[in-house]
Amino acid sequence: MKTILVTGASRGIGRETAKWLLEAGHRVIALARSEDKLQQLKNQWPETADILAGDLCETQTYEALSSMLESADLSLDGIIHNAGALLNKPFGETTDADWQYLLDANLMSAVRLVQSCSGRLSPGSHVVFIGSMGGFQGSSKFPGLAAYSVSKGALSILTECLAAELAAGKICVNCLCLGAVQTEMLDAAFPGFKAPVEAHQMGAYIGHFASEAHQFFNGRVLPVSLADPT
Ligand SMILES: NC(=O)c1ccc[n+]([C@@H]2O[C@H](COP(=O)([O-])OP(=O)(O)OC[C@H]3O[C@@H](n4cnc5c(N)ncnc54)[C@H](OP(=O)(O)O)[C@@H]3O)[C@@H](O)[C@H]2O)c1
C-alpha cells in the first residue's frame, strides 16, 4: 500500500485518479477546495481516504497539509498534482490578474506543494505533475489559451529542474501533458466539444503511472494525447 497525495480530487480527472488508487488498495490524501465532494471519497473509503479542504493559492493550505502529515507521522510515496485552472480568453483581453491567477494556480501551487511536502517524501517516491498538451513544447497552440499554456509549459520545465534537484533523495518527478479529457473544465472552456477520453479512463492511467512508471521515467515531460493538438 502506497500513500499518495492527489490534488484536485473533488471532481474530474483528479477524483477519478483518487478513486482508482483507493480501489487498488492505496491510501490517498485528497485535496481540493470543495469539502463536501471530498467527503464523498471519505464516506466510501473511511479507512484509506484522508481529506484536506483548502485552496492551493493560499499559504494556509500548505501549513494545514504540513501539520496533517506531521501529526499523523505520514510519509508520502507519491504526489499527483492535478489541480489546475483554465482560462479561455483572447490574449489582448487578458489582464495581469488573469496571468497571476493562472501562474499561481498551475505553477506556484506545484512549487509550494513540493516545498511543503519534500521532507515527507520517502526515497523511491514519485511526483507527477499534470500538465497539458498546450504546455508541451512544439505542440499546436490554440488562440485564447496563452496564459494557461504558458503556466503549463513552466510546469514542464519545473519537472526537469526538480528531477535533477531531488535525485539525491531518490525522488522521481515526471509530467504528463494531457490532451482533451471530458470534464467540467473542458465543458466550461470549450462548450460542445467531445473529448476522445473520459475522466475515469485518464484517472486509471494516471493512477497506474504514478504507482509504477518511475521505474522507467524520471524528469520526463510526456504527451498523453491521441492526437495533437487535442
Ligand atoms: N480536461 C482536459 O481536457 C484537460 C486537458 C489537459 C490538461 N488537463 C489538466 O488536468 C487537470 C485536471 O483537469 P480537469 O479537467 O479534471 O479539471 P476540473 O474538472 O476543473 O477539476 C479541477 C480540480 O482542481 C481543483 N482545483 C482547482 N483550483 C484549485 C485550487 N486553487 N486549490 C485547490 N484545488 C483546486 C478543483 O477542485 P475545487 O474546485 O473543489 O477546488 C477540481 O478538483 C488540470 O490540471 C488540467 O489543467 C485537463
The ligand as an SDF file (V2000), in Angstrom:
LIG
                    3D

 48 52  0  0  0  0  0  0  0  0999 V2000
   -9.8470   18.0740  -19.1130 N   0  0  0  0  0  0  0  0  0  0  0  0
   -8.9510   18.2740  -20.0600 C   0  0  0  0  0  0  0  0  0  0  0  0
   -9.2420   18.2020  -21.2630 O   0  0  0  0  0  0  0  0  0  0  0  0
   -7.5150   18.5590  -19.6910 C   0  0  0  0  0  0  0  0  0  0  0  0
   -6.5660   18.6100  -20.7210 C   0  0  0  0  0  0  0  0  0  0  0  0
   -5.2530   18.8840  -20.4100 C   0  0  0  0  0  0  0  0  0  0  0  0
   -4.8640   19.0490  -19.0850 C   0  0  0  0  0  0  0  0  0  0  0  0
   -5.8170   18.9920  -18.0970 N   0  0  0  0  0  0  0  0  0  0  0  0
   -5.3770   19.2080  -16.7270 C   0  0  0  0  0  0  0  0  0  0  0  0
   -5.8470   18.1560  -15.9130 O   0  0  0  0  0  0  0  0  0  0  0  0
   -6.0600   18.6470  -14.5850 C   0  0  0  0  0  0  0  0  0  0  0  0
   -7.4740   18.2770  -14.1400 C   0  0  0  0  0  0  0  0  0  0  0  0
   -8.3930   18.8420  -15.0480 O   0  0  0  0  0  0  0  0  0  0  0  0
   -9.9540   18.5530  -15.0350 P   0  0  0  0  0  0  0  0  0  0  0  0
  -10.3840   18.6690  -16.4390 O   0  0  0  0  0  0  0  0  0  0  0  0
  -10.2560   17.3500  -14.2320 O   0  0  0  0  0  0  0  0  0  0  0  0
  -10.4590   19.8920  -14.2820 O   0  0  0  0  0  0  0  0  0  0  0  0
  -11.7110   20.1850  -13.3430 P   0  0  0  0  0  0  0  0  0  0  0  0
  -12.8310   19.2740  -13.6530 O   0  0  0  0  0  0  0  0  0  0  0  0
  -11.9410   21.6530  -13.4260 O   0  0  0  0  0  0  0  0  0  0  0  0
  -11.1240   19.8350  -11.9090 O   0  0  0  0  0  0  0  0  0  0  0  0
  -10.1210   20.6460  -11.3660 C   0  0  0  0  0  0  0  0  0  0  0  0
   -9.8220   20.1980   -9.9580 C   0  0  0  0  0  0  0  0  0  0  0  0
   -8.8390   21.0790   -9.4050 O   0  0  0  0  0  0  0  0  0  0  0  0
   -9.3380   21.6150   -8.1800 C   0  0  0  0  0  0  0  0  0  0  0  0
   -8.8100   22.9620   -8.0200 N   0  0  0  0  0  0  0  0  0  0  0  0
   -8.8370   23.9670   -8.9280 C   0  0  0  0  0  0  0  0  0  0  0  0
   -8.2820   25.0580   -8.4280 N   0  0  0  0  0  0  0  0  0  0  0  0
   -7.8870   24.7430   -7.1640 C   0  0  0  0  0  0  0  0  0  0  0  0
   -7.2590   25.4710   -6.1290 C   0  0  0  0  0  0  0  0  0  0  0  0
   -6.9070   26.7540   -6.2770 N   0  0  0  0  0  0  0  0  0  0  0  0
   -6.9930   24.8470   -4.9720 N   0  0  0  0  0  0  0  0  0  0  0  0
   -7.3370   23.5480   -4.7960 C   0  0  0  0  0  0  0  0  0  0  0  0
   -7.9320   22.8070   -5.7400 N   0  0  0  0  0  0  0  0  0  0  0  0
   -8.2060   23.4060   -6.9070 C   0  0  0  0  0  0  0  0  0  0  0  0
  -10.8530   21.5680   -8.3190 C   0  0  0  0  0  0  0  0  0  0  0  0
  -11.4910   21.4220   -7.0710 O   0  0  0  0  0  0  0  0  0  0  0  0
  -12.2150   22.5550   -6.2370 P   0  0  0  0  0  0  0  0  0  0  0  0
  -12.9550   23.4450   -7.1820 O   0  0  0  0  0  0  0  0  0  0  0  0
  -13.0880   21.7460   -5.3170 O   0  0  0  0  0  0  0  0  0  0  0  0
  -11.1080   23.2180   -5.5160 O   0  0  0  0  0  0  0  0  0  0  0  0
  -11.0320   20.2410   -9.0770 C   0  0  0  0  0  0  0  0  0  0  0  0
  -10.9960   19.1570   -8.1710 O   0  0  0  0  0  0  0  0  0  0  0  0
   -5.8290   20.1630  -14.6310 C   0  0  0  0  0  0  0  0  0  0  0  0
   -4.5330   20.4500  -14.1770 O   0  0  0  0  0  0  0  0  0  0  0  0
   -5.9470   20.4760  -16.1140 C   0  0  0  0  0  0  0  0  0  0  0  0
   -5.2240   21.6230  -16.4810 O   0  0  0  0  0  0  0  0  0  0  0  0
   -7.1220   18.7540  -18.3710 C   0  0  0  0  0  0  0  0  0  0  0  0
  1  2  1  0
  2  3  2  0
  2  4  1  0
  4  5  1  0
  4 48  2  0
  5  6  2  0
  6  7  1  0
  7  8  2  0
  8  9  1  0
  8 48  1  0
  9 10  1  0
  9 46  1  0
 10 11  1  0
 11 12  1  0
 11 44  1  0
 12 13  1  0
 13 14  1  0
 14 15  2  0
 14 16  1  0
 14 17  1  0
 17 18  1  0
 18 19  2  0
 18 20  1  0
 18 21  1  0
 21 22  1  0
 22 23  1  0
 23 24  1  0
 23 42  1  0
 24 25  1  0
 25 26  1  0
 25 36  1  0
 26 27  1  0
 26 35  1  0
 27 28  2  0
 28 29  1  0
 29 30  1  0
 29 35  2  0
 30 31  1  0
 30 32  2  0
 32 33  1  0
 33 34  2  0
 34 35  1  0
 36 37  1  0
 36 42  1  0
 37 38  1  0
 38 39  2  0
 38 40  1  0
 38 41  1  0
 42 43  1  0
 44 45  1  0
 44 46  1  0
 46 47  1  0
M  CHG  2   8   1  16  -1
M  END
$$$$
